[in-house]
Amino acid sequence: MGGSFARVGPDAKELKARIDIIEYLASLGIELKPVGAGGEYRGLCPFHEEAEPSLQVNRRKGLWHCFGCGAGGDVISFVMMRNGVGFQDALEILDGSGGSERGCILCAAADYWHKCLGGSSSARSYLERRRIGSPEIIGRYGIGFAPGGTRTRDRLLGKGFTAEEIEEAGLVNRRGLDSFFGRVTFPLVEDGSVVNVYGRSLSSKFRHMYLPARRDVIFNIEHVEGERAILTESVIDALSLVALGVGDAVSSLSVRLTRRQLDLLAARFARVVIAFDGDEAGAKGARAAADELRRRDIETRIAALPAGSDVNSLLVNGASRREIERLIGGGPR
């Protein structure tokens, strides 16, 4: 994409060659024990609660992977995830030349909620009913659960954030109570940092909500490798397709796309299939989005979902992958 500027900073390849990943993790207080003779180590994963060690680290390759939550990567991705920062900030932290050890407040909140998910059977059951409850999906997308009370505030105060910062971010109300209480949380990530969080209520008494932050992102765009995208209306629909094995699903979070979202799609993909909900708003939004994408020379199709349905409801009601792929592979309109 044009128009972006990269900061001059440490060289990633040089840093990874210089830093011993085992020694670095040990400096953070993460205890690792060797397993076998191949440079493999194992310990407790710092990104979720567990009793048995599922974090595996390869000293020779400089890679880590957690078999519990599914997270993994190199030492740079570890710093990004631990500190809630982008790629360049992670390089600077590793190089000792700056960066924010505290990280962004939304990243810290999302990380805490991710760790809380294991303690909520109702949240895990909800995700399983929605067909997005596998450890791989939960780990890869940092899905969490906001436990309520003042626990989020207390956690963030302990991380060095002020009460004013926490309230200004919309994470708590004026009494310090968790704004997202009782909701499953889905971080919205761009360039390695959380820019907003979607809270999905487990009760019909409370509405689904976002934090008062940016929403002009395309959810999951960073995980799609090919030139085609399946554009869904909601995060749940996109994750449903990913869980089904259709990895090129993304979400615009709404039927009304912003100019920035349209530009992001046009800059990244040659073909887009729009699979919005099968209702009047979805149909209207799909036509408007298709018109705008075609003006940007993007080959665009609109999926013909049955009236009153969405991708997730179809899967929950027993639709197979073949049936879903047939629906989203419909001809242009």
Secondary structure as UniProt FT lines:
FT   TURN            2..3
FT   HELIX           12..18
FT   HELIX           21..27
FT   TURN            28..29
FT   STRAND          32..35
FT   TURN            36..39
FT   STRAND          40..43
FT   TURN            46..47
FT   STRAND          55..58
FT   TURN            59..62
FT   STRAND          63..66
FT   TURN            67..69
FT   STRAND          72..74
FT   HELIX           75..83
FT   HELIX           87..95
FT   HELIX           105..116
FT   HELIX           117..119
FT   HELIX           121..129
FT   TURN            130..131
FT   HELIX           135..141
FT   STRAND          144..145
FT   TURN            149..150
FT   HELIX           151..158
FT   TURN            159..160
FT   HELIX           163..168
FT   TURN            169..170
FT   TURN            174..175
FT   TURN            179..182
FT   STRAND          183..190
FT   TURN            191..192
FT   STRAND          193..201
FT   TURN            204..205
FT   STRAND          209..210
FT   HELIX           221..223
FT   STRAND          228..232
FT   HELIX           235..244
FT   TURN            247..248
FT   STRAND          249..251
FT   HELIX           259..268
FT   STRAND          271..275
FT   HELIX           280..295
FT   TURN            296..297
FT   STRAND          299..302
FT   TURN            307..308
FT   HELIX           311..316
FT   TURN            317..318
FT   HELIX           321..328
//
